């Protein structure tokens, strides 16, 4: 379980480095989005038959990073929309 959390943090950090621009996300949001991305990546890799959802493999890692980048974009969009409706 600790390895899963560390992998999620690494995936979230990589996703933030890949995504252009400045993200207004804290470390907790990065961790959570990385964890969700790693679950998505593991699920896709498992569906394609490359291993279990909890195994670390190249395909799952790549899909997890891409999913985390997309999730960061969605989180920024929702945060931006929420910020503009308040003011």
C-alpha positions in Angstrom: 0.0 0.0 0.0 2.9 2.4 0.8 4.4 1.6 -2.6 1.1 2.4 -4.2 1.0 5.8 -2.5 4.7 6.5 -3.5 4.0 5.5 -7.1 0.9 7.8 -7.1 3.0 10.7 -5.9 5.7 10.1 -8.5 3.1 9.8 -11.3 1.3 13.0 -10.1 4.7 14.9 -10.0 5.6 13.6 -13.5 2.2 14.7 -14.8 2.7 18.2 -13.3 6.1 18.4 -15.0 4.6 17.3 -18.4 1.6 19.6 -18.3 2.5 23.1 -19.5 1.8 26.1 -17.4 1.5 26.7 -13.7 -0.8 24.5 -11.8 -2.4 25.7 -8.6 -2.6 22.3 -7.0 -1.2 21.3 -3.6 0.8 18.2 -2.8 -2.4 16.4 -1.6 -4.2 17.1 -4.8 -1.1 16.0 -6.8 -1.0 12.8 -4.7 -4.7 12.1 -5.2 -4.7 12.7 -8.9 -1.6 10.6 -9.2 -3.3 7.8 -7.3 -6.3 7.9 -9.5 -4.1 8.0 -12.6 -2.2 5.0 -11.4 -5.4 3.1 -10.8 -6.6 4.0 -14.3 -3.2 2.9 -15.8 -3.2 -0.3 -13.8 -6.7 -1.1 -14.9 -5.9 -0.5 -18.6 -2.8 -2.6 -18.4 -4.7 -5.4 -16.6 -7.4 -5.2 -19.3 -4.8 -5.5 -22.0 -3.3 -8.5 -20.2 0.1 -7.1 -19.4 -0.2 -7.8 -15.7 -2.2 -7.3 -12.5 -3.6 -3.8 -11.6 -1.1 -3.6 -8.8 2.0 -4.6 -10.8 4.3 -1.9 -12.1 4.8 -2.3 -15.8 5.7 0.1 -18.6 2.3 0.3 -20.3 0.5 0.8 -17.0 3.0 3.5 -16.0 2.7 5.4 -19.3 -1.1 5.2 -19.2 -1.1 6.3 -15.6 1.0 9.4 -16.4 -1.2 10.3 -19.3 -4.4 9.8 -17.2 -2.9 12.0 -14.4 -2.1 14.8 -16.9 -5.7 14.7 -18.2 -7.0 14.7 -14.6 -4.8 17.7 -13.7 -6.3 19.5 -16.7 -9.8 18.7 -15.6 -9.1 19.7 -12.0 -7.6 23.0 -13.2 -10.7 23.6 -15.4 -13.1 23.0 -12.5 -11.1 25.1 -10.1 -10.9 27.9 -12.7 -14.6 27.7 -13.4 -15.4 27.8 -9.6 -13.1 30.8 -9.1 -14.7 32.8 -11.9 -18.3 32.2 -10.7 -17.4 33.4 -7.1 -16.1 36.8 -8.1 
